[in-house]
Amino acid sequence: MIFEHNVSLKHLAPLDFQFQDLKPNDKIILLETGIITESSEMDAMQAIGSGRILSYRRYNISEIATCISRVSERAICLSLRWGEAGYTSLVGKKAASTRTLKSNFLMWLADEKIELQLEPGEHICLDLFIRPEHLSHLRNTPIIDELLTKASSKSDGYFACPSIIVTGDVKESILAILAEIAHDEPVLERFNALCESMLLLCLGKHVELTVSPSKKKGKQIVGEGEVSNKLRSLDGIEENDLLMKAKALYSVVKNKKKKRDAELELHKVLQDQSSGSWAEAKINLADTYITFAYFIASKYDACDSENKQVLKQAIVKACELSFELTPAHPLDVLFYTNWSGESRLVKELDQEEMMEQLSTLLSPKYRKLSKDNGSCERKLLAEQIMDDLDLYTKSSSGFNTTEKPSLLVKLYKRLSNYFAHNLAANEESLGKRNIVRQTDRAYEEKDLLTLLKIDMNQFANQPGYFDLMDSDMLKWSLNVLIHEEEELDDFFAKLSEDPVYLELRLFHAAGDNLRKFKNEMNRREQVLEKKKRTLTAEFKGLSAATNEKIIVNLAKYLLICKTI
């Protein structure tokens, strides 16, 4: 089943992805995206399970927009809306079948488009699509039974149930479900239960919604045991020596950050210089390799057992060749994992790379939700959803300062006052909210290192920053700086081996000479094109009728291939 979503606004390119077949203990596929232009914002979370997809989208627009969603086969759809004025309609194959719906509804549909007209302002859209067969156990619910009956008797069209009223309690429960999905990235079985709970809640059913036991405290920048060991290693050092060490290490870290930022900026420039035919050549050859991998996999079961080991090795090798050329599509990583048994192959994609590979919200204006794409990122997204639905609150009386270390309270108050008075109103709103959320969360979780890291990023350039610290504060600061230097060293190590930074390495290998760099890129482009032509010609006409000998020859050929 393929889900598509299009927005009429410029730079908001379509969402387009498929339901994925997963096992009960597999984690669902979670895609988090954000985009901002001069006149619009869009944040989205797409949670993809087996026969189920949950699509959460927030729009903040200054002009009228049309959003169109559709699935490629029959599905039960729960659709919820909050925000400014607008209306929803169903658009079928014939214009006469258009029907206007209320804000919230449940329906069965097939080959129909859900068209949402949005007025300027902020809107929140939540769509849950479920294949009918996954709801057969709920036939004792009259509305579900009626929808399933329609689904079994018609091949296209739609059938909409009476409008759904989402009360405050139901809204809070939906929020809890969304927050768990965004934060925990649950396994398939749990995701199925959450989707079913959301559906039943909206139908007025009583659901015992338990919080997932996997919810854990946010990720600290270093583990507690590691912190204790590093603090002990600084015992016995005089305060003046600690001060000199902190200042010296801060200077080293600051210079490394400048070098990192300069390398990343140069990387972007080189990508622009080498884009076009070079990028196309890499993508074309990568697509060829991955296509061969899937083709061999489709023939694997029918081949003799004596050839299966070679075929399996070739499938894995073809994936690796493809991933060396372009960042891996997440679904291809799952395919690779199934055949290789390896839990990871490629680096964790950042938001921009993932969206580029999925054709999801493609835009030159794309901006990440944060610089961290791990569990911290997911927790920020969960809090962002709470904020969007006006249900994100610290407490009725602000943050509780009881049982908090005095240093933690001091840092938090200073940062809170600074952000309240110095973050300009016209700054990118999502980025502003994220840094405030990071600060709030670090405080609530007594995460002194993360709070100190944020404080250092804001104030360390001020004269006397380290001079005003006592011995304990200097030790904590040194821990932060040591960890930051380790992260920077890891980044520079990646520059020397990660395929993503190939252009950067080639530029430095050419003596930072742009002309020589372009010549080398042209040479490599020709090599890639030749490889693709050779592969295509050698195995032209592959089809369902291709005999086993040709498939084995293709596998052996792939095993001796090199990227360039």
KAVEN-V548284 format. One record per residue. N is the residue number from 1. RES is the residue in three letters. PHI is phi in whole degrees, -180 to 180 (999 if undefined). BURIAL is 1 if it has 9 or more other ideal C-beta (glycine too) atoms within 8 Angstrom, else 0. D_LAST is the distance of its C-alpha to the last C-alpha in Angstrom with 1 decimal. Layout:
N&RES&PHI&BURIAL&D_LAST  N&RES&PHI&BURIAL&D_LAST
//
This chain:
1&MET&999&1&36.3  2&ILE&-108&1&34.6  3&PHE&-108&1&36.0  4&GLU&-127&1&35.7  5&HIS&-144&1&37.2  6&ASN&-126&1&37.5  7&VAL&-122&1&39.3  8&SER&-74&0&40.8  9&LEU&-75&1&40.2  10&LYS&-63&0&37.6  11&HIS&78&1&34.4  12&LEU&-96&1&35.2  13&ALA&-77&0&32.6  14&PRO&-75&1&33.1  15&LEU&-88&1&32.7  16&ASP&-160&1&31.4  17&PHE&-156&1&30.6  18&GLN&-112&0&31.9  19&PHE&-62&1&34.2  20&GLN&-115&1&32.3  21&ASP&-81&0&33.8  22&LEU&-124&1&34.3  23&LYS&-92&0&36.3  24&PRO&-52&0&39.5  25&ASN&-97&0&38.1  26&ASP&-76&0&34.7  27&LYS&-73&0&34.5  28&ILE&-69&1&34.6  29&ILE&-91&1&31.8  30&LEU&-120&1&33.0  31&LEU&-114&1&31.6  32&GLU&-117&1&33.2  33&THR&-139&1&32.8  34&GLY&-151&1&34.6  35&ILE&-149&1&34.8  36&ILE&-141&1&37.1  37&THR&-128&1&38.1  38&GLU&-64&0&41.0  39&SER&-120&0&43.2  40&SER&-158&1&41.9  41&GLU&-131&1&40.4  42&MET&-148&1&39.0  43&ASP&-119&1&38.2  44&ALA&-147&1&37.2  45&MET&-132&1&36.8  46&GLN&-118&1&35.7  47&ALA&-109&1&36.4  48&ILE&-116&1&35.1  49&GLY&-116&1&36.7  50&SER&-98&1&37.4  51&GLY&74&1&39.4  52&ARG&-141&1&40.2  53&ILE&-144&1&38.8  54&LEU&-115&1&40.4  55&SER&-119&1&39.7  56&TYR&-110&1&41.2  57&ARG&-139&1&41.0  58&ARG&-120&1&42.9  59&TYR&-115&1&43.4  60&ASN&-131&1&45.1  61&ILE&-126&1&45.6  62&SER&-110&0&47.8  63&GLU&-144&0&48.0  64&ILE&-63&0&48.7  65&ALA&-135&1&45.7  66&THR&-118&1&45.1  67&CYS&-115&1&42.9  68&ILE&-122&1&42.2  69&SER&-122&1&41.1  70&ARG&-157&1&40.8  71&VAL&-119&1&39.8  72&SER&-85&0&38.8  73&GLU&-146&0&41.5  74&ARG&-61&1&44.8  75&ALA&-156&1&45.1  76&ILE&-91&1&47.8  77&CYS&-121&1&47.2  78&LEU&-103&1&48.8  79&SER&-127&1&48.6  80&LEU&-124&1&50.0  81&ARG&-136&1&50.4  82&TRP&-137&0&51.7  83&GLY&126&1&52.2  84&GLU&-72&1&53.5  85&ALA&-63&0&55.0  86&GLY&171&1&53.1  87&TYR&-147&0&53.4  88&THR&-116&1&51.4  89&SER&-139&1&51.6  90&LEU&-101&1&50.3  91&VAL&-120&1&49.0  92&GLY&-95&1&49.0  93&LYS&-67&0&48.3  94&LYS&-112&0&51.6  95&ALA&-59&0&52.9  96&ALA&-68&0&56.1  97&SER&-86&1&54.5  98&THR&-63&1&53.6  99&ARG&-142&0&55.4  100&THR&-88&0&55.7  101&LEU&-119&1&55.5  102&LYS&-76&0&56.5  103&SER&-64&0&54.2  104&ASN&-119&1&53.7  105&PHE&-157&1&53.7  106&LEU&-124&1&52.7  107&MET&-156&1&52.0  108&TRP&-103&1&50.4  109&LEU&-148&1&48.3  110&ALA&-150&1&46.1  111&ASP&57&1&44.2  112&GLU&-120&1&45.9  113&LYS&-104&1&44.7  114&ILE&-96&1&46.1  115&GLU&-106&1&46.7  116&LEU&-115&1&47.6  117&GLN&-97&1&49.2  118&LEU&-113&1&49.1  119&GLU&-82&0&51.4  120&PRO&-55&0&50.4  121&GLY&136&1&50.4  122&GLU&-105&0&48.7  123&HIS&-136&1&48.0  124&ILE&-125&1&46.7  125&CYS&-125&1&45.6  126&LEU&-134&1&45.1  127&ASP&-122&1&44.3  128&LEU&-121&1&44.2  129&PHE&-110&1&43.1  130&ILE&-134&1&44.0  131&ARG&-63&1&43.9  132&PRO&-54&1&47.6  133&GLU&-63&0&47.4  134&HIS&-82&1&46.6  135&LEU&-116&1&50.0  136&SER&-61&0&52.2  137&HIS&-75&0&53.7  138&LEU&-107&1&55.1  139&ARG&-64&1&57.3  140&ASN&-71&0&60.3  141&THR&-90&1&59.5  142&PRO&-52&0&61.2  143&ILE&-64&1&58.7  144&ILE&-63&1&55.7  145&ASP&-59&1&57.6  146&GLU&-64&1&58.4  147&LEU&-66&1&54.7  148&LEU&-67&1&53.6  149&THR&-64&0&56.3  150&LYS&-62&1&55.1  151&ALA&-63&1&51.5  152&SER&-84&0&52.6  153&SER&-109&0&54.8  154&LYS&-130&0&52.7  155&SER&-98&0&49.3  156&ASP&-153&0&48.9  157&GLY&102&1&50.8  158&TYR&-158&1&51.8  159&PHE&-147&1&54.6  160&ALA&-101&1&55.3  161&CYS&-84&1&57.5  162&PRO&-55&0&59.9  163&SER&-60&0&58.5  164&ILE&-103&1&57.6  165&ILE&-104&0&59.1  166&VAL&-98&1&57.1  167&THR&-78&0&59.5  168&GLY&-60&0&58.9  169&ASP&-65&0&58.7  170&VAL&-65&1&56.2  171&LYS&-61&1&54.1  172&GLU&-66&1&54.0  173&SER&-67&1&53.0  174&ILE&-61&1&50.2  175&LEU&-58&1&49.1  176&ALA&-62&1&49.1  177&ILE&-65&1&46.9  178&LEU&-62&1&44.4  179&ALA&-64&1&44.4  180&GLU&-66&1&43.7  181&ILE&-63&1&40.8  182&ALA&-67&1&39.3  183&HIS&-85&1&39.9  184&ASP&-95&1&39.5  185&GLU&46&1&36.9  186&PRO&-67&1&39.1  187&VAL&-73&1&38.4  188&LEU&-58&1&38.9  189&GLU&-60&0&42.5  190&ARG&-68&1&43.6  191&PHE&-61&1&42.0  192&ASN&-59&1&43.9  193&ALA&-65&0&47.1  194&LEU&-66&1&46.6  195&CYS&-62&1&46.0  196&GLU&-65&1&49.1  197&SER&-62&1&51.1  198&MET&-61&1&50.2  199&LEU&-63&1&51.3  200&LEU&-66&1&54.5  201&LEU&-59&1&55.4  202&CYS&-70&1&55.1  203&LEU&-93&1&57.5  204&GLY&84&0&60.0  205&LYS&-84&0&59.6  206&HIS&-83&0&60.1  207&VAL&-128&0&56.9  208&GLU&-82&0&56.8  209&LEU&-94&1&53.6  210&THR&-95&0&52.6  211&VAL&-73&0&50.1  212&SER&-60&1&47.1  213&PRO&-67&0&47.6  214&SER&-81&0&43.9  215&LYS&-67&0&44.7  216&LYS&-131&0&44.3  217&LYS&-65&0&44.8  218&GLY&-60&1&42.1  219&LYS&-72&0&39.3  220&GLN&-86&1&40.5  221&ILE&-72&1&38.2  222&VAL&-144&1&38.9  223&GLY&-70&0&40.8  224&GLU&-65&0&44.5  225&GLY&-63&0&44.4  226&GLU&-65&0&41.8  227&VAL&-61&1&44.0  228&SER&-60&0&47.1  229&ASN&-64&0&45.5  230&LYS&-69&1&44.3  231&LEU&-65&1&47.7  232&ARG&-64&0&49.4  233&SER&-68&0&47.3  234&LEU&-98&1&48.8  235&ASP&-63&0&52.4  236&GLY&87&0&54.7  237&ILE&-87&0&52.9  238&GLU&-63&0&55.3  239&GLU&-60&0&55.0  240&ASN&-63&0&54.5  241&ASP&-68&0&51.6  242&LEU&-61&1&50.0  243&LEU&-63&1&50.4  244&MET&-65&0&48.7  245&LYS&-62&1&45.9  246&ALA&-63&1&45.4  247&LYS&-65&1&45.5  248&ALA&-66&0&43.1  249&LEU&-69&1&40.5  250&TYR&-62&1&40.9  251&SER&-64&0&40.1  252&VAL&-63&1&37.0  253&VAL&-63&1&35.8  254&LYS&-61&0&36.7  255&ASN&-67&0&34.6  256&LYS&-67&1&31.6  257&LYS&-65&1&32.0  258&LYS&-62&0&32.2  259&LYS&-65&1&29.0  260&ARG&-60&1&27.2  261&ASP&-63&0&28.6  262&ALA&-66&0&27.6  263&GLU&-65&1&24.0  264&LEU&-66&0&24.0  265&GLU&-67&0&25.7  266&LEU&-63&1&23.2  267&HIS&-58&1&20.4  268&LYS&-63&0&22.2  269&VAL&-63&0&22.8  270&LEU&-66&1&19.2  271&GLN&-62&1&18.3  272&ASP&-64&0&21.1  273&GLN&-67&1&19.9  274&SER&-103&1&16.4  275&SER&-73&0&17.6  276&GLY&85&0&18.3  277&SER&-65&0&15.9  278&TRP&-65&1&12.8  279&ALA&-62&1&14.0  280&GLU&-64&0&14.9  281&ALA&-63&1&11.6  282&LYS&-64&1&10.2  283&ILE&-64&1&13.4  284&ASN&-62&1&13.6  285&LEU&-69&1&10.5  286&ALA&-61&1&11.7  287&ASP&-63&1&15.1  288&THR&-63&1&14.3  289&TYR&-61&1&13.1  290&ILE&-69&1&16.1  291&THR&-63&0&18.4  292&PHE&-62&1&17.7  293&ALA&-61&1&18.4  294&TYR&-68&1&21.7  295&PHE&-64&1&22.6  296&ILE&-63&1&22.4  297&ALA&-62&1&24.4  298&SER&-69&0&27.0  299&LYS&-101&1&27.5  300&TYR&-58&1&27.5  301&ASP&-63&0&31.3  302&ALA&-82&0&32.3  303&CYS&-87&1&30.4  304&ASP&-64&0&32.1  305&SER&-61&0&32.0  306&GLU&-67&0&30.6  307&ASN&-100&1&27.3  308&LYS&-66&1&27.1  309&GLN&-64&0&25.4  310&VAL&-64&1&22.4  311&LEU&-63&1&22.3  312&LYS&-63&1&22.6  313&GLN&-62&1&19.7  314&ALA&-68&1&17.5  315&ILE&-60&1&18.7  316&VAL&-64&1&17.8  317&LYS&-63&1&14.3  318&ALA&-63&1&13.7  319&CYS&-62&1&15.1  320&GLU&-63&1&13.0  321&LEU&-62&1&9.7  322&SER&-65&1&11.5  323&PHE&-68&1&13.0  324&GLU&-71&0&9.9  325&LEU&-93&1&9.4  326&THR&-141&1&13.2  327&PRO&-56&1&16.3  328&ALA&-74&1&17.8  329&HIS&-65&0&20.8  330&PRO&-55&1&23.7  331&LEU&-69&1&24.7  332&ASP&-71&1&21.3  333&VAL&-65&1&21.7  334&LEU&-62&1&25.1  335&PHE&-60&1&23.7  336&TYR&-60&1&21.2  337&THR&-61&1&24.1  338&ASN&-61&0&26.4  339&TRP&-93&1&24.1  340&SER&-94&1&22.8  341&GLY&80&0&26.0  342&GLU&-86&0&24.3  343&SER&-75&0&26.1  344&ARG&-143&0&23.2  345&LEU&-125&1&19.4  346&VAL&-96&1&18.5  347&LYS&-64&0&20.5  348&GLU&-66&0&23.6  349&LEU&-69&1&22.9  350&ASP&-79&0&25.2  351&GLN&-58&1&27.4  352&GLU&-66&0&25.6  353&GLU&-67&1&22.2  354&MET&-62&1&24.0  355&MET&-69&1&26.0  356&GLU&-64&1&23.1  357&GLN&-76&1&21.5  358&LEU&-95&1&25.0  359&SER&52&0&26.1  360&THR&-109&1&29.0  361&LEU&53&1&31.0  362&LEU&-66&0&28.3  363&SER&-170&1&29.6  364&PRO&-67&0&28.8  365&LYS&-90&0&32.0  366&TYR&-59&1&30.8  367&ARG&-133&1&31.9  368&LYS&-70&1&31.6  369&LEU&-73&1&34.7  370&SER&-164&1&34.2  371&LYS&-81&0&31.7  372&ASP&-105&0&32.0  373&ASN&-110&1&30.4  374&GLY&-103&0&32.0  375&SER&-64&0&35.6  376&CYS&-62&1&37.0  377&GLU&-60&1&35.4  378&ARG&-66&1&36.8  379&LYS&-68&1&40.2  380&LEU&-62&1&40.2  381&LEU&-64&1&39.4  382&ALA&-59&1&42.4  383&GLU&-68&1&44.6  384&GLN&-64&1&43.5  385&ILE&-62&1&44.5  386&MET&-57&1&47.9  387&ASP&-62&1&48.2  388&ASP&-60&1&47.5  389&LEU&-91&1&50.1  390&ASP&60&0&52.6  391&LEU&-122&0&52.9  392&TYR&-89&0&51.1  393&THR&-136&0&53.9  394&LYS&-79&0&54.1  395&SER&-175&0&57.8  396&SER&-67&0&61.0  397&SER&-120&0&61.9  398&GLY&84&0&58.6  399&PHE&-73&1&56.8  400&ASN&-81&0&58.9  401&THR&-96&0&59.2  402&THR&-73&0&61.1  403&GLU&59&0&59.5  404&LYS&-114&1&56.9  405&PRO&-57&0&56.5  406&SER&-61&0&58.0  407&LEU&-64&1&54.9  408&LEU&-62&1&52.9  409&VAL&-63&1&55.6  410&LYS&-62&0&55.7  411&LEU&-63&1&52.0  412&TYR&-65&1&52.0  413&LYS&-63&0&55.0  414&ARG&-64&1&53.6  415&LEU&-67&1&50.3  416&SER&-62&1&52.1  417&ASN&-65&0&54.5  418&TYR&-64&1&51.6  419&PHE&-65&1&49.6  420&ALA&-65&0&52.8  421&HIS&-105&0&53.7  422&ASN&-118&0&50.5  423&LEU&-81&1&47.9  424&ALA&-63&0&48.5  425&ALA&-63&0&49.4  426&ASN&-92&0&46.9  427&GLU&-68&0&43.9  428&GLU&-56&0&41.4  429&SER&-62&0&43.6  430&LEU&-67&1&41.0  431&GLY&-63&1&39.7  432&LYS&-63&1&43.3  433&ARG&-66&1&44.2  434&ASN&-66&1&41.3  435&ILE&-69&1&42.2  436&VAL&-69&1&45.8  437&ARG&-64&1&45.0  438&GLN&-58&1&43.0  439&THR&-65&1&46.1  440&ASP&-61&1&48.4  441&ARG&-68&1&46.5  442&ALA&-60&1&46.1  443&TYR&-67&1&49.9  444&GLU&-61&0&50.9  445&GLU&-95&1&48.8  446&LYS&56&0&50.1  447&ASP&-93&1&46.6  448&LEU&-64&1&47.6  449&LEU&-64&1&44.2  450&THR&-65&1&42.6  451&LEU&-64&1&45.7  452&LEU&-68&1&45.6  453&LYS&-63&1&42.0  454&ILE&-63&1&42.8  455&ASP&-61&1&45.9  456&MET&-65&1&44.0  457&ASN&-64&0&41.5  458&GLN&-88&0&44.6  459&PHE&-121&1&47.0  460&ALA&-63&1&45.6  461&ASN&-75&0&45.5  462&GLN&-73&0&49.3  463&PRO&-58&0&51.4  464&GLY&79&0&52.9  465&TYR&-57&1&50.6  466&PHE&-81&1&50.2  467&ASP&-64&0&53.7  468&LEU&-84&0&55.5  469&MET&-88&1&53.9  470&ASP&-88&0&55.8  471&SER&-60&0&54.4  472&ASP&-62&0&53.3  473&MET&-66&1&51.5  474&LEU&-65&1&49.7  475&LYS&-64&1&48.5  476&TRP&-63&1&47.1  477&SER&-64&1&45.5  478&LEU&-63&1&43.9  479&ASN&-60&1&42.5  480&VAL&-62&1&40.9  481&LEU&-66&1&39.4  482&ILE&-61&1&38.1  483&HIS&-66&1&36.3  484&GLU&-64&1&34.9  485&GLU&-65&1&33.6  486&GLU&-63&0&31.9  487&GLU&-63&0&30.2  488&LEU&-66&1&29.1  489&ASP&-63&1&27.7  490&ASP&-62&0&25.7  491&PHE&-63&1&24.3  492&PHE&-66&1&23.3  493&ALA&-66&0&21.7  494&LYS&-65&1&19.5  495&LEU&-59&1&18.4  496&SER&-88&0&16.7  497&GLU&-141&0&14.7  498&ASP&-73&0&14.9  499&PRO&-57&0&11.9  500&VAL&-61&0&14.7  501&TYR&-103&1&15.2  502&LEU&-58&0&11.8  503&GLU&-59&1&13.6  504&LEU&-64&1&16.4  505&ARG&-66&1&14.7  506&LEU&-65&1&13.1  507&PHE&-65&1&16.7  508&HIS&-68&0&18.4  509&ALA&-65&0&16.2  510&ALA&-88&1&17.3  511&GLY&70&0&20.9  512&ASP&57&0&21.4  513&ASN&-101&0&21.6  514&LEU&-64&0&20.9  515&ARG&-63&0&20.7  516&LYS&-63&1&18.1  517&PHE&-62&1&16.1  518&LYS&-65&1&16.4  519&ASN&-62&0&15.4  520&GLU&-67&1&12.1  521&MET&-65&1&11.6  522&ASN&-63&1&12.7  523&ARG&-63&0&10.4  524&ARG&-67&1&7.2  525&GLU&-61&1&9.4  526&GLN&-64&0&10.1  527&VAL&-63&1&6.7  528&LEU&-64&1&6.7  529&GLU&-63&1&10.4  530&LYS&-64&0&10.2  531&LYS&-61&1&8.4  532&LYS&-63&1&11.1  533&ARG&-62&0&13.8  534&THR&-64&0&13.2  535&LEU&-62&1&13.5  536&THR&-64&1&16.4  537&ALA&-71&0&18.1  538&GLU&-64&0&17.8  539&PHE&-125&1&19.4  540&LYS&-70&0&21.5  541&GLY&82&0&24.7  542&LEU&-62&0&24.1  543&SER&-155&0&27.4  544&ALA&-62&0&30.0  545&ALA&-92&0&31.3  546&THR&-60&1&28.1  547&ASN&-79&0&29.3  548&GLU&-64&1&28.1  549&LYS&-62&0&26.7  550&ILE&-65&1&24.1  551&ILE&-64&1&23.2  552&VAL&-65&1&22.8  553&ASN&-62&0&20.7  554&LEU&-61&1&18.3  555&ALA&-61&1&18.3  556&LYS&-66&1&17.7  557&TYR&-64&1&14.8  558&LEU&-64&1&13.1  559&LEU&-67&1&14.0  560&ILE&-103&0&12.0  561&CYS&-74&1&8.7  562&LYS&-123&0&5.7  563&THR&-60&0&3.8  564&ILE&-134&0&0.0
//
